């Protein structure tokens, strides 16, 4: 079973992947993180639509804001042997 520390490391790696994808300004690249065969769950925004096309449409608009993430506070909660929930204030 993964330990909380392992999940913290994995969560940080995933956050960096997400942030790096945002910096490309390529909605398709960011949306690929949310593909069915990937591990990212949809954002909490009500504007997010499922599927590759829906995710691309969402990130087309989101990327116009020139987002850059920096973790200010975080909470990592293991959900099972190979999953976790991350809550970040960025």
MDTraj code that builds the backbone (N, CA, C; nanometers):
import mdtraj as md
import numpy as np

residues = "UNK UNK UNK UNK UNK UNK UNK UNK UNK UNK UNK UNK UNK UNK UNK UNK UNK UNK UNK UNK UNK UNK UNK UNK UNK UNK UNK UNK UNK UNK UNK UNK UNK UNK UNK UNK UNK UNK UNK UNK UNK UNK UNK UNK UNK UNK UNK UNK UNK UNK UNK UNK UNK UNK UNK UNK UNK UNK UNK UNK UNK UNK UNK UNK UNK UNK UNK UNK UNK UNK UNK UNK UNK UNK UNK UNK UNK UNK UNK UNK UNK UNK UNK UNK UNK UNK UNK UNK UNK UNK".split()
xyz = np.array([
    [0.0838, -0.1189, 0.0000],
    [0.0000, 0.0000, 0.0000],
    [0.0882, 0.1251, 0.0000],
    [0.0457, 0.2256, -0.0758],
    [0.1186, 0.3524, -0.0795],
    [0.1087, 0.4192, 0.0579],
    [0.2137, 0.4885, 0.0967],
    [0.2092, 0.5634, 0.2215],
    [0.1665, 0.7059, 0.1919],
    [0.1286, 0.7772, 0.2961],
    [0.0882, 0.9169, 0.2782],
    [0.2016, 0.9972, 0.2169],
    [0.3258, 0.9692, 0.2556],
    [0.4409, 1.0397, 0.2000],
    [0.4541, 1.0122, 0.0507],
    [0.4334, 0.8873, 0.0082],
    [0.4392, 0.8550, -0.1344],
    [0.3314, 0.9309, -0.2104],
    [0.2112, 0.9382, -0.1540],
    [0.1043, 1.0127, -0.2199],
    [0.1392, 1.1604, -0.2300],
    [0.2038, 1.2142, -0.1291],
    [0.2443, 1.3546, -0.1322],
    [0.3418, 1.3781, -0.2479],
    [0.4376, 1.2896, -0.2642],
    [0.5338, 1.3011, -0.3741],
    [0.4648, 1.2891, -0.5093],
    [0.3743, 1.1935, -0.5222],
    [0.3011, 1.1742, -0.6471],
    [0.2138, 1.2971, -0.6761],
    [0.1469, 1.3488, -0.5739],
    [0.0622, 1.4665, -0.5909],
    [0.1448, 1.5854, -0.6383],
    [0.2631, 1.6035, -0.5817],
    [0.3491, 1.7145, -0.6238],
    [0.3952, 1.6969, -0.7682],
    [0.4286, 1.5736, -0.8062],
    [0.4670, 1.5471, -0.9456],
    [0.3510, 1.5773, -1.0397],
    [0.2306, 1.5365, -1.0021],
    [0.1137, 1.5627, -1.0856],
    [0.0834, 1.7120, -1.0944],
    [0.0998, 1.7831, -0.9839],
    [0.0781, 1.9279, -0.9863],
    [0.1764, 1.9939, -1.0824],
    [0.3014, 1.9512, -1.0788],
    [0.4024, 2.0065, -1.1701],
    [0.3679, 1.9749, -1.3151],
    [0.3211, 1.8527, -1.3437],
    [0.2780, 1.8176, -1.4802],
    [0.1661, 1.9098, -1.5256],
    [0.0706, 1.9343, -1.4383],
    [-0.0422, 2.0215, -1.4699],
    [0.0061, 2.1636, -1.4963],
    [0.0887, 2.2158, -1.4079],
    [0.1382, 2.3521, -1.4207],
    [0.2218, 2.3677, -1.5482],
    [0.3063, 2.2695, -1.5782],
    [0.3872, 2.2742, -1.7003],
    [0.2979, 2.2713, -1.8240],
    [0.1916, 2.1915, -1.8211],
    [0.0989, 2.1868, -1.9342],
    [0.0311, 2.3221, -1.9530],
    [-0.0072, 2.3870, -1.8428],
    [-0.0678, 2.5197, -1.8528],
    [0.0260, 2.6188, -1.9205],
    [0.1538, 2.6096, -1.8897],
    [0.2501, 2.7057, -1.9437],
    [0.2702, 2.6906, -2.0941],
    [0.2305, 2.5780, -2.1517],
    [0.2412, 2.5609, -2.2964],
    [0.1358, 2.6438, -2.3687],
    [0.0299, 2.6840, -2.2990],
    [-0.0833, 2.7578, -2.3568],
    [-0.1551, 2.6765, -2.4641],
    [-0.1398, 2.5450, -2.4579],
    [-0.1994, 2.4537, -2.5544],
    [-0.3129, 2.3777, -2.4868],
    [-0.4380, 2.4151, -2.5173],
    [-0.5541, 2.3549, -2.4524],
    [-0.5587, 2.2039, -2.4738],
    [-0.5166, 2.1578, -2.5897],
    [-0.5180, 2.0142, -2.6171],
    [-0.4226, 1.9414, -2.5229],
    [-0.3047, 1.9970, -2.5004],
    [-0.2062, 1.9349, -2.4121],
    [-0.2588, 1.9278, -2.2681],
    [-0.3220, 2.0350, -2.2226],
    [-0.3785, 2.0346, -2.0872],
    [-0.4934, 1.9344, -2.0797],
    [-0.5801, 1.9343, -2.1791],
    [-0.6961, 1.8445, -2.1802],
    [-0.6545, 1.6982, -2.1794],
    [-0.5404, 1.6670, -2.2382],
    [-0.4923, 1.5282, -2.2394],
    [-0.4696, 1.4743, -2.0986],
    [-0.4411, 1.5618, -2.0032],
    [-0.4245, 1.5184, -1.8642],
    [-0.5560, 1.4650, -1.8071],
    [-0.6673, 1.5053, -1.8670],
    [-0.7996, 1.4683, -1.8183],
    [-0.8643, 1.3591, -1.9025],
    [-0.7885, 1.2982, -1.9929],
    [-0.8407, 1.1916, -2.0783],
    [-0.8816, 1.0727, -1.9918],
    [-0.9700, 0.9907, -2.0443],
    [-1.0214, 0.8760, -1.9686],
    [-0.9125, 0.7823, -1.9200],
    [-0.8040, 0.7695, -1.9942],
    [-0.6976, 0.6764, -1.9558],
    [-0.5893, 0.7435, -1.8717],
    [-0.6135, 0.8648, -1.8244],
    [-0.5178, 0.9351, -1.7411],
    [-0.5728, 0.9435, -1.5994],
    [-0.4965, 1.0011, -1.5089],
    [-0.5324, 0.9975, -1.3680],
    [-0.5945, 1.1257, -1.3148],
    [-0.6006, 1.2317, -1.3931],
    [-0.6536, 1.3576, -1.3435],
    [-0.8063, 1.3558, -1.3460],
    [-0.8657, 1.3993, -1.2364],
    [-1.0102, 1.4139, -1.2295],
    [-1.0462, 1.5561, -1.2721],
    [-1.1674, 1.5767, -1.3208],
    [-1.2067, 1.7098, -1.3668],
    [-1.1959, 1.8148, -1.2576],
    [-1.1759, 1.9352, -1.3002],
    [-1.1747, 2.0491, -1.2101],
    [-1.3128, 2.0656, -1.1480],
    [-1.3217, 2.1414, -1.0439],
    [-1.4494, 2.1617, -0.9748],
    [-1.5399, 2.2621, -1.0465],
    [-1.4892, 2.3292, -1.1482],
    [-1.5677, 2.4301, -1.2184],
    [-1.6897, 2.3686, -1.2860],
    [-1.8026, 2.4352, -1.2761],
    [-1.9226, 2.3915, -1.3438],
    [-1.9134, 2.4088, -1.4948],
    [-1.8138, 2.4840, -1.5409],
    [-1.7945, 2.5053, -1.6841],
    [-1.7191, 2.3911, -1.7507],
    [-1.6576, 2.3044, -1.6707],
    [-1.5800, 2.1930, -1.7265],
    [-1.6746, 2.0892, -1.7847],
    [-1.6464, 2.0472, -1.9079],
    [-1.7255, 1.9433, -1.9740],
    [-1.6380, 1.8210, -1.9948],
    [-1.6949, 1.7030, -1.9765],
    [-1.6200, 1.5789, -1.9885],
    [-1.5838, 1.5489, -2.1324],
    [-1.4859, 1.4623, -2.1499],
    [-1.4404, 1.4233, -2.2820],
    [-1.3315, 1.5166, -2.3318],
    [-1.2551, 1.4713, -2.4280],
    [-1.1428, 1.5488, -2.4810],
    [-1.1888, 1.6849, -2.5348],
    [-1.2941, 1.6865, -2.6139],
    [-1.3432, 1.8118, -2.6733],
    [-1.3931, 1.9077, -2.5661],
    [-1.4687, 1.8561, -2.4698],
    [-1.5183, 1.9412, -2.3617],
    [-1.4060, 2.0004, -2.2789],
    [-1.3057, 1.9194, -2.2491],
    [-1.1916, 1.9673, -2.1713],
    [-1.1129, 2.0714, -2.2509],
    [-1.0935, 2.0477, -2.3805],
    [-1.0223, 2.1450, -2.4639],
    [-1.0968, 2.2779, -2.4671],
    [-1.2288, 2.2729, -2.4846],
    [-1.3090, 2.3959, -2.4861],
    [-1.2924, 2.4728, -2.3551],
    [-1.2973, 2.4016, -2.2435],
    [-1.2812, 2.4657, -2.1130],
    [-1.1439, 2.5325, -2.1018],
    [-1.0392, 2.4594, -2.1388],
    [-0.9051, 2.5135, -2.1215],
    [-0.8705, 2.6217, -2.2235],
    [-0.9374, 2.6257, -2.3380],
    [-0.9189, 2.7370, -2.4318],
    [-0.9464, 2.8687, -2.3596],
    [-1.0554, 2.8716, -2.2827],
    [-1.0934, 2.9930, -2.2102],
    [-1.0082, 3.0123, -2.0850],
    [-0.9818, 2.9047, -2.0134],
    [-0.9034, 2.9126, -1.8899],
    [-0.7622, 2.9638, -1.9178],
    [-0.7016, 2.9205, -2.0268],
    [-0.5642, 2.9587, -2.0587],
    [-0.5505, 3.1061, -2.0948],
    [-0.6604, 3.1703, -2.1317],
    [-0.6569, 3.3137, -2.1610],
    [-0.6210, 3.3961, -2.0373],
    [-0.6384, 3.3362, -1.9206],
    [-0.6079, 3.4041, -1.7940],
    [-0.4600, 3.3927, -1.7568],
    [-0.3809, 3.3240, -1.8406],
    [-0.2378, 3.3023, -1.8139],
    [-0.2133, 3.2439, -1.6751],
    [-0.2781, 3.1305, -1.6458],
    [-0.2660, 3.0729, -1.5113],
    [-0.1258, 3.0184, -1.4833],
    [-0.0874, 3.0298, -1.3592],
    [0.0359, 2.9682, -1.3094],
    [0.0076, 2.9278, -1.1660],
    [0.0236, 2.8002, -1.1371],
    [-0.0079, 2.7503, -1.0043],
    [0.1106, 2.7536, -0.9096],
    [0.0816, 2.7891, -0.7871],
    [0.1781, 2.7829, -0.6774],
    [0.1001, 2.7351, -0.5559],
    [0.1433, 2.6238, -0.4988],
    [0.0729, 2.5675, -0.3838],
    [0.0995, 2.6533, -0.2611],
    [-0.0086, 2.6995, -0.1996],
    [0.0022, 2.7783, -0.0769],
    [-0.0287, 2.6885, 0.0430],
    [-0.1338, 2.6093, 0.0312],
    [-0.1740, 2.5138, 0.1343],
    [-0.2217, 2.3876, 0.0642],
    [-0.1942, 2.2730, 0.1267],
    [-0.2383, 2.1488, 0.0643],
    [-0.2834, 2.0477, 0.1685],
    [-0.3692, 1.9582, 0.1226],
    [-0.4153, 1.8456, 0.2039],
    [-0.4225, 1.7260, 0.1104],
    [-0.3501, 1.6204, 0.1426],
    [-0.3495, 1.4982, 0.0640],
    [-0.4169, 1.3895, 0.1462],
    [-0.5203, 1.3283, 0.0895],
    [-0.5948, 1.2242, 0.1599],
    [-0.5902, 1.0948, 0.0793],
    [-0.5228, 0.9898, 0.1310],
    [-0.5271, 0.8600, 0.0627],
    [-0.6702, 0.8079, 0.0576],
    [-0.7093, 0.7521, -0.0586],
    [-0.8433, 0.6972, -0.0749],
    [-0.8423, 0.5462, -0.0888],
    [-0.7274, 0.4888, -0.1051],
    [-0.7135, 0.3452, -0.1240],
    [-0.5680, 0.3139, -0.1516],
    [-0.5427, 0.1953, -0.2011],
    [-0.4050, 0.1540, -0.2256],
    [-0.3378, 0.2347, -0.3358],
    [-0.4141, 0.2794, -0.4339],
    [-0.3506, 0.3463, -0.5467],
    [-0.4225, 0.4742, -0.5889],
    [-0.4861, 0.5409, -0.4920],
    [-0.5530, 0.6674, -0.5254],
    [-0.5477, 0.7624, -0.4068],
    [-0.5592, 0.8896, -0.4391],
    [-0.5578, 0.9927, -0.3374],
    [-0.6420, 1.1103, -0.3839],
    [-0.6779, 1.1950, -0.2900],
    [-0.7472, 1.3198, -0.3186],
    [-0.6540, 1.4303, -0.2733],
    [-0.6349, 1.5296, -0.3594],
    [-0.5506, 1.6444, -0.3241],
    [-0.6359, 1.7703, -0.3253],
    [-0.6240, 1.8475, -0.2213],
    [-0.6890, 1.9765, -0.2134],
    [-0.5792, 2.0811, -0.1995],
    [-0.5730, 2.1688, -0.2955],
    [-0.4702, 2.2733, -0.2937],
    [-0.5334, 2.4097, -0.2961],
    [-0.4808, 2.4994, -0.2171],
    [-0.5111, 2.6403, -0.2319],
    [-0.3948, 2.6969, -0.3106],
    [-0.4268, 2.7503, -0.4276],
    [-0.3204, 2.8006, -0.5150],
    [-0.3454, 2.9449, -0.5503],
])
top = md.Topology()
chain = top.add_chain()
for i, resn in enumerate(residues, 1):
    res = top.add_residue(resn, chain, resSeq=i)
    for name in ("N", "CA", "C"):
        top.add_atom(name, md.element.get_by_symbol(name[0]), res)
traj = md.Trajectory(xyz[None], top)
